[in-house]
Amino acid sequence: MKLKKYLTLTRAGIIEALQFRLSFLVMVIGNLLYLIVVYFLWKAIYASAGTDVVNGMSFTDTLIYLVLATALFNFMEMYTVWEIGRNIQSGKIVLDLLKPMEYRKYLFWSYSGSFVTQFFLTFLPTFIAVAIVTHGAIPLGVNLIYFVLSVVMAVSINYSIDFLVGTICLYTESIWGINIMKQVIVLLLSGATIPIAFFPEPLKTIVHYLPFQSIYNAPLSLLLDGNPATETVLSTLGTQLIWCIIMMVISKLFWKFSLRQITVNGG
Amino acid sequence: MKRKGLRFYAKIYCKILAQDLKSKMSYRADFIISTIGMIFTNIAGFISFWILFRNFPSINGWGYYEMLFLYGFSLVSLTPVQCFFDNNWSLRQHVYTGDFIKYCFRPINTFFYYQSEIFDIKGLGQLAFGLITLIYSWIKIGLGFTPLMLLKMIVFLITASLIMIALQNAAAATCFWIQNSFYVLDLAYRFRDYAKYPITIFSPVFRFIFTFLMPIAFIAYYPSLVILRPDKVPLLSWLSPIIGIAFFWLSYKIWMHGAKNYSGTGS
């Protein structure tokens, strides 16, 4: 019964997303273009480097890593900050707060439909395309299970961070600035722009102590490692789980605290 | 309708600009946060650039400072589109809600009036960042300095800007025909990230596509060759000012064509 009300929101999200078929086409073209640029750029970079493996990553590894990072980004980006910010500005948030469901959950589940559509329409095709282009360089084995587990936790961490940042909009009434700061920090420090293996030393260590690398670097390195040691898997997934809980608690508490301060114009 | 002169338009632009700045100042927190966000974006872009070149000293015969020059060039040339044409981002909402009709009833050029309504100050931070990068790399490469070079630089920077403006206008104008054109605009926006790489890294097919079909190569690569490699400037570089103007004119026509056929929403 409880799950049913959430899945209704998922279904509504799927139907809504399928209304915009043309934008999917444009998005696919955009991603394709990005893949082409990334492919040629890194090919040129590795050709100039003279060696096949740099920092423990070969050209194929880097390509898979970056392409799937983009696919994961498209999959996970829920525009939560925009949604919360716009709801605050328009006053619609008052109506959402009255709903018999926690706002945090309501927002998540009303977006969960796009997870389903994005998975089948962008992530899976990209994954297959990369597997073909790299002639099966993605190891297919037990690592896939770790990858899925890791992605689930990454989604949760990403949502908590988004929700936390969205809550800040209650105070600042600025959306664009807050959102771009979040996006830039997350994309850079999570290894989505450049794999973390390439980071210089002090930065690399710092990044490993931050929650962001759990979003992209953790699932992708689990995926690329065909024969992972149990310790690596456990420590990666464990770190993710810890961050998952920490970020969830912080974002919940911050939201609860902020709700008392809320002032909404009109509505 | 009598054709109004350039002076008339300049006067009107200043008046609208003053109003826009006044309204921006009433949201001071948003302005400050957005500016910081913009600085963040540029710093992050620079950091990823720096990390890349720590691992790989050159890309396809292009050294660190030459790539930095390209990077700075693209930043500076993207400033006008950021500052003066930012209202393109809202065109979709204006058309969708029917607000756009108000622009059609003014006795001045619709395109001019629409674009002049918003001046985005955030772009100035990017300009400063770009100029510093450009001057720094200029000195490091040891290009020397003559008034002629400065003149060339200005002409080709304007050229590059025109191309980017044209791309964005055309992308924004798609909303007159298709709903949810955000993805088209987002696609054009992402071109700016690809502009900072030399076109020679691509295979001939994509070199052709990025030169003639999607003129990304004109945003930084072709124009900057005139300064960077003055002894072997391809014909396309010299032609780029004409191409820039042609593209701009074409995008203006597309935009106006959409605006003229706009029938409102009936409300």
HADDOCK unambig.tbl for C-alpha pairs under 7 A between the chains (distance, minus, plus):
assign (segid A and resid 23 and name CA) (segid B and resid 180 and name CA) 6.79 0.50 0.50
assign (segid A and resid 23 and name CA) (segid B and resid 183 and name CA) 6.04 0.50 0.50
assign (segid A and resid 26 and name CA) (segid B and resid 183 and name CA) 6.34 0.50 0.50
assign (segid A and resid 26 and name CA) (segid B and resid 184 and name CA) 6.34 0.50 0.50
assign (segid A and resid 27 and name CA) (segid B and resid 183 and name CA) 6.28 0.50 0.50
assign (segid A and resid 30 and name CA) (segid B and resid 187 and name CA) 5.70 0.50 0.50
assign (segid A and resid 40 and name CA) (segid B and resid 201 and name CA) 6.11 0.50 0.50
assign (segid A and resid 40 and name CA) (segid B and resid 202 and name CA) 5.64 0.50 0.50
assign (segid A and resid 41 and name CA) (segid B and resid 201 and name CA) 6.35 0.50 0.50
assign (segid A and resid 44 and name CA) (segid B and resid 59 and name CA) 6.16 0.50 0.50
assign (segid A and resid 44 and name CA) (segid B and resid 60 and name CA) 5.86 0.50 0.50
assign (segid A and resid 44 and name CA) (segid B and resid 201 and name CA) 5.84 0.50 0.50
assign (segid A and resid 45 and name CA) (segid B and resid 56 and name CA) 6.89 0.50 0.50
assign (segid A and resid 45 and name CA) (segid B and resid 59 and name CA) 5.20 0.50 0.50
assign (segid A and resid 48 and name CA) (segid B and resid 58 and name CA) 6.40 0.50 0.50
assign (segid A and resid 48 and name CA) (segid B and resid 59 and name CA) 5.68 0.50 0.50
assign (segid A and resid 48 and name CA) (segid B and resid 60 and name CA) 5.91 0.50 0.50
assign (segid A and resid 49 and name CA) (segid B and resid 56 and name CA) 5.94 0.50 0.50
assign (segid A and resid 172 and name CA) (segid B and resid 29 and name CA) 6.56 0.50 0.50
assign (segid A and resid 172 and name CA) (segid B and resid 30 and name CA) 6.77 0.50 0.50
assign (segid A and resid 173 and name CA) (segid B and resid 30 and name CA) 6.65 0.50 0.50
assign (segid A and resid 174 and name CA) (segid B and resid 30 and name CA) 4.64 0.50 0.50
assign (segid A and resid 176 and name CA) (segid B and resid 34 and name CA) 6.47 0.50 0.50
assign (segid A and resid 177 and name CA) (segid B and resid 33 and name CA) 5.25 0.50 0.50
assign (segid A and resid 177 and name CA) (segid B and resid 34 and name CA) 3.81 0.50 0.50
assign (segid A and resid 177 and name CA) (segid B and resid 37 and name CA) 4.88 0.50 0.50
assign (segid A and resid 178 and name CA) (segid B and resid 33 and name CA) 6.78 0.50 0.50
assign (segid A and resid 178 and name CA) (segid B and resid 37 and name CA) 6.80 0.50 0.50
assign (segid A and resid 180 and name CA) (segid B and resid 37 and name CA) 5.83 0.50 0.50
assign (segid A and resid 181 and name CA) (segid B and resid 37 and name CA) 4.95 0.50 0.50
assign (segid A and resid 181 and name CA) (segid B and resid 40 and name CA) 6.30 0.50 0.50
assign (segid A and resid 184 and name CA) (segid B and resid 41 and name CA) 6.00 0.50 0.50
assign (segid A and resid 184 and name CA) (segid B and resid 44 and name CA) 6.68 0.50 0.50
assign (segid A and resid 188 and name CA) (segid B and resid 44 and name CA) 6.85 0.50 0.50
assign (segid A and resid 194 and name CA) (segid B and resid 48 and name CA) 6.78 0.50 0.50
assign (segid A and resid 198 and name CA) (segid B and resid 55 and name CA) 6.88 0.50 0.50
assign (segid A and resid 199 and name CA) (segid B and resid 51 and name CA) 6.19 0.50 0.50
